[in-house]
Amino acid sequence: MVKPKDFLTTEDRERVRAAIVESESKTSGEIRVLVVGRSTPWSWLPGAIAGLAAGGATWAALHAATWGHPDLVEGLISTAVALGVLLLGACLIPPRRAAKKRGAWDRAKREFSRLGMAKTKGATGVLLMISLYEHEAIVLADQAINDKVPPDTWSGEVKVLLDGIKAGRPADGIVATVREAGALLATHFPRKDDDSNELSDDVVIGR
């Protein structure tokens, strides 16, 4: 899996930052872009359960084979089997698609608050988050924006973002999405004379 810090080149990040600056020059809204590695918690749990089950089954079989008197060797064999299945399960039993999507959304909501987007003056923040392990792209907007746009607005923005990533041009997808979000914000929340840049325009790289 590509690491978050390697997902965009230095030049790509500057392109995204410039697109954010340009878009925010026309609106009082705030746009941020975040790239993270993994959002789904407990992704190792299925493998751990499989490992424990395999280790327990191996121990029971060895216990029976030694007439109830397993020694250190049998214990080590059971442990080795459990660890082997645990590692294999962690690789071969990924979280279900729904769990990945839910995990990515939960993280986006946490990051929205952590990055200060929930405290913008007009509740006009928009977060674009890409979660690499989950293969999820999320556009999350604050309440004041969602009160004025149709519910399916952001699904179109997500498609633009994903199309760029799937084509191997993630920066193009992000820049296009930033510009579309900026145009939408400018329509409903035009820039005011006393407007100030409340949040950093740099791409945020998470874990």
C-alpha positions as CSV (number, residue, x, y, z in Angstrom):
1,M,0.0,0.0,0.0
2,V,1.3,3.5,-0.9
3,K,2.2,5.5,2.2
4,P,0.3,8.8,2.7
5,K,3.5,10.8,2.4
6,D,4.2,9.2,-1.0
7,F,0.7,9.6,-2.5
8,L,1.4,13.1,-3.8
9,T,4.7,14.5,-4.9
10,T,5.9,17.9,-3.6
11,E,4.8,19.4,-6.9
12,D,1.4,17.8,-6.6
13,R,0.9,19.2,-3.1
14,E,1.8,22.7,-4.3
15,R,-0.7,22.4,-7.1
16,V,-3.4,21.4,-4.6
17,R,-2.5,24.2,-2.2
18,A,-2.6,26.7,-5.1
19,A,-6.1,25.4,-6.1
20,I,-7.3,25.9,-2.5
21,V,-5.9,29.4,-2.4
22,E,-7.6,30.3,-5.7
23,S,-10.9,28.8,-4.7
24,E,-10.9,30.4,-1.3
25,S,-10.2,33.8,-2.9
26,K,-13.9,33.8,-4.1
27,T,-15.6,32.5,-1.0
28,S,-15.8,32.8,2.8
29,G,-15.6,29.0,3.0
30,E,-12.6,26.9,4.0
31,I,-11.4,23.9,2.1
32,R,-8.9,21.3,3.4
33,V,-7.4,18.2,1.9
34,L,-6.3,15.3,4.0
35,V,-4.5,12.0,2.9
36,V,-4.4,9.2,5.5
37,G,-3.2,5.6,5.4
38,R,-5.7,3.6,7.4
39,S,-9.0,4.5,9.0
40,T,-10.6,1.1,9.9
41,P,-9.9,0.2,13.5
42,W,-9.5,-3.4,14.6
43,S,-8.7,-4.6,11.1
44,W,-6.5,-7.3,12.6
45,L,-9.4,-8.8,14.7
46,P,-10.6,-11.5,12.2
47,G,-7.0,-12.8,11.9
48,A,-6.6,-12.8,15.7
49,I,-9.8,-14.8,16.2
50,A,-8.7,-17.3,13.6
51,G,-5.3,-17.6,15.2
52,L,-6.7,-18.2,18.6
53,A,-9.1,-20.8,17.3
54,A,-6.4,-22.6,15.4
55,G,-4.1,-22.5,18.4
56,G,-6.8,-23.8,20.6
57,A,-7.7,-26.6,18.2
58,T,-4.0,-27.6,17.9
59,W,-3.6,-27.7,21.7
60,A,-6.7,-29.8,22.1
61,A,-5.5,-32.3,19.5
62,L,-2.0,-32.5,21.0
63,H,-3.5,-32.8,24.5
64,A,-5.5,-35.8,23.3
65,A,-2.6,-37.3,21.5
66,T,-0.4,-37.2,24.6
67,W,-3.2,-38.6,26.8
68,G,-3.6,-35.4,28.6
69,H,0.1,-34.7,29.3
70,P,1.4,-32.3,26.6
71,D,4.9,-31.0,27.2
72,L,6.8,-27.8,26.2
73,V,7.1,-29.0,22.6
74,E,3.4,-29.3,22.2
75,G,2.9,-25.9,23.8
76,L,5.4,-24.3,21.3
77,I,3.7,-26.0,18.4
78,S,0.3,-24.7,19.4
79,T,1.7,-21.2,19.8
80,A,3.4,-21.3,16.5
81,V,0.3,-22.5,14.7
82,A,-1.7,-19.7,16.4
83,L,0.8,-17.0,15.4
84,G,1.0,-18.3,11.9
85,V,-2.7,-18.3,11.4
86,L,-3.0,-14.9,13.0
87,L,-0.5,-13.4,10.6
88,L,-2.0,-15.2,7.6
89,G,-5.5,-14.2,8.7
90,A,-4.5,-10.5,9.0
91,C,-3.4,-10.6,5.4
92,L,-6.2,-12.7,3.9
93,I,-9.2,-11.8,5.9
94,P,-9.6,-8.0,5.4
95,P,-12.5,-6.0,7.0
96,R,-15.8,-6.1,5.1
97,R,-16.4,-3.4,2.6
98,A,-19.2,-1.8,4.7
99,A,-16.8,-1.8,7.7
100,K,-14.1,0.0,5.7
101,K,-16.6,2.6,4.5
102,R,-17.9,3.2,8.0
103,G,-14.4,3.4,9.4
104,A,-13.4,6.0,6.8
105,W,-16.5,8.1,7.5
106,D,-15.9,7.9,11.2
107,R,-12.3,9.1,10.8
108,A,-13.4,11.9,8.4
109,K,-15.7,13.2,11.1
110,R,-13.0,13.1,13.8
111,E,-10.5,14.8,11.5
112,F,-13.0,17.5,10.6
113,S,-13.1,18.5,14.2
114,R,-9.3,17.9,14.9
115,L,-8.4,20.1,12.0
116,G,-10.5,23.0,13.3
117,M,-13.0,22.8,10.5
118,A,-15.9,22.6,12.9
119,K,-15.0,26.0,14.3
120,T,-15.0,28.2,11.2
121,K,-16.9,31.4,11.6
122,G,-19.7,30.6,9.2
123,A,-19.7,26.8,9.6
124,T,-18.6,26.7,5.9
125,G,-15.7,24.2,6.0
126,V,-15.3,21.4,3.4
127,L,-12.9,18.5,4.0
128,L,-11.7,16.2,1.2
129,M,-10.2,13.1,2.7
130,I,-8.6,10.2,1.0
131,S,-8.1,7.0,3.0
132,L,-5.7,4.7,1.1
133,Y,-6.2,1.4,2.9
134,E,-9.9,1.6,2.5
135,H,-9.8,3.0,-1.1
136,E,-12.3,5.6,0.1
137,A,-12.6,9.3,-0.9
138,I,-14.9,11.4,1.3
139,V,-16.1,15.0,0.9
140,L,-17.5,16.2,4.2
141,A,-19.1,19.7,4.5
142,D,-20.3,21.6,7.5
143,Q,-23.9,22.2,8.4
144,A,-24.3,25.7,6.9
145,I,-23.3,24.3,3.5
146,N,-25.4,21.2,3.6
147,D,-28.4,23.3,4.5
148,K,-28.2,25.0,1.1
149,V,-27.1,22.2,-1.3
150,P,-29.0,19.0,-2.5
151,P,-28.2,15.9,-0.5
152,D,-26.5,14.2,-3.5
153,T,-24.2,17.1,-4.2
154,W,-21.0,15.6,-2.7
155,S,-21.4,12.2,-4.5
156,G,-20.6,14.0,-7.7
157,E,-17.5,15.6,-6.2
158,V,-16.4,12.2,-4.8
159,K,-16.7,10.7,-8.3
160,V,-14.4,13.4,-9.7
161,L,-11.9,12.7,-7.0
162,L,-11.9,9.0,-7.5
163,D,-11.8,9.2,-11.3
164,G,-8.5,11.1,-11.0
165,I,-7.1,8.6,-8.5
166,K,-8.1,5.6,-10.6
167,A,-6.5,7.1,-13.7
168,G,-3.2,7.4,-11.8
169,R,-3.5,11.2,-11.6
170,P,-4.6,11.8,-8.0
171,A,-3.5,15.5,-8.0
172,D,-5.7,16.2,-11.1
173,G,-8.7,14.6,-9.3
174,I,-8.1,16.6,-6.1
175,V,-7.5,19.9,-7.9
176,A,-10.7,19.4,-9.9
177,T,-12.7,18.6,-6.8
178,V,-11.3,21.6,-4.9
179,R,-12.3,23.9,-7.8
180,E,-15.8,22.4,-8.0
181,A,-16.2,22.7,-4.3
182,G,-14.9,26.2,-4.4
183,A,-17.3,27.3,-7.1
184,L,-20.2,25.8,-5.2
185,L,-19.1,27.7,-2.0
186,A,-18.7,30.9,-3.9
187,T,-22.3,30.7,-5.1
188,H,-23.7,30.3,-1.7
189,F,-21.0,31.9,0.5
190,P,-19.3,34.7,-1.6
191,R,-16.1,36.2,-0.1
192,K,-16.7,39.2,2.2
193,D,-14.5,42.3,2.5
194,D,-13.5,41.3,6.0
195,D,-12.9,37.7,5.3
196,S,-9.7,36.1,6.6
197,N,-8.0,32.7,5.9
198,E,-8.9,30.8,9.0
199,L,-7.2,27.5,8.2
200,S,-4.0,26.4,6.5
201,D,-4.2,25.7,2.8
202,D,-1.5,23.0,2.9
203,V,-2.3,19.3,2.2
204,V,-2.5,17.4,5.5
205,I,-0.7,14.1,5.6
206,G,-2.0,11.7,8.3
207,R,-1.2,8.1,9.4
